[in-house]
Amino acid sequence: MEDELREKASGRHGAKLLDRLNEGPELKPGLQFYFDAWQELATDRQLGMSVGPIPGMSIRALVKELKLDQVESYEFQYLIRKMDSAYLEYVAEQSKKKTGK
């Protein structure tokens, strides 16, 4: 899944983004799966005046596709939401810096 995501990213956003992905943080074993899933799910988010959260329907659809059990499903949804919240906070901070508001 990781190689597929990197290939898609390089095609859409060029070498600069691919370099940033390659220089990304080292994740503890087992966490790359969640990060890759979050990146894939992020393509479903609403864009408008600001960046919206990843739709719950998209997360649930991936849970079903991955055939996660109830405990895995809860953990997956929790971690994806936590990562997405952190990302949305970062985007809001960057927007405030740009606009000075």
Secondary structure, DSSP 8 states (H G I E B T S, - for coil): -HHHHHHHHHHHHHHHHHHHHHT-----TT-HHHHHHHHHHGGGS-BSSSB----HHHHHHHHHHHT--HHHHHHHHHHHHHHHHHHHHHHHHHHHHHHT-
